[in-house]
Amino acid sequence: MKPTIALFVYDPKCSVQCLNGMMRALGEYYDFRLFSKNEMEDGFFDGVDMVAFPGGIGDSETFHTLLRANKRAVTRYIEDGGRYLGICMGAYWAGSHYFNILKDVDAVQYITRPNTDTRRPHAKDLSVTWRNTDTTMFFYDGCALVGDGEYEIVARYNNGDSMAIYQDRIGLIGCHPEAEPFWYNSYSYMRGRYQSHHDLLLEFVDELMTR
């Protein structure tokens, strides 16, 4: 029986493109249960192995509007030992202004960080190091994970900031390993640069499942 991931979606604030990319990367090995801003029924998380929040266009106001009905259910699920996966906006949402589930680490805008290699929040193919291997990955105003807490670093940006981490049963990624070819082809300056990182996302999620 496949493990089950509860995926949040509310397009465009929480992107269907990101959700579809995650499902294509993980679907052979995971089942999915979708939820949105409407209040979940009792027992929704029964049998769920992980809750996941993909990328999108979300600020503090967006978060508190979309999660008003379900924030407590999500935090209770995590407090009870559930796993949390956040990509880009979903990684921000683990931070202190949102779910506030991290310990002595926060998700902050990479474009504002010292020695960042980008100051603009538009789509780009950004250089990162994943498990000591240099690569490039789709980026759109993603977060850096910074702080003095204990966490395992999986990937870094060029300036050394953490781009992907595990902390306990929380896994966060600032870039978009779920990206698909049309994401790149939508921008003339990125055509022909796509390389799939679905295998990295699957490995990341598989390891999170062991925690």
CORJOVEN-V785396 format. One line per field, one symbol per residue. phi: phi as a letter, one per 40 degrees, with the letter a starting at -180 (. if undefined). psi: psi as a letter, one per 30 degrees, with the letter a starting at -180 (. if undefined). A space follows every 50 residues. Layout:
phi=???
psi=???
This chain:
phi=.ccbbcbcaacccbcccccccccccbccbbcbbcabccdccdgdccgcca bbbccibbbccddcccbdcbdcccccdcdchcbbbbbfdccdcccccbcf bcbfabcbcccccdgccabbcbcacccabbfgbcabacbafccbbbibcc accbabcccgccbaabbfbbbbbccbccdbdcdcccbdcbcgbcbcbccc cccccdcdccc
psi=kklkkjkkkikfejkeeeeeeeeeeffffklkjklbfkkklkgefkgkfk kkjalaikaeeeefeegeffeeeeeeeeegglkkkkkceeeeffaffcfh gljhkljlkefflkglgkgkhlkljkkljjhgkkalkkkihllkjllglk lkkelllfgfkkeklkjbgkkkkeaifgklefeeffkeffkgfkkkgeee eeeeeeeeff.
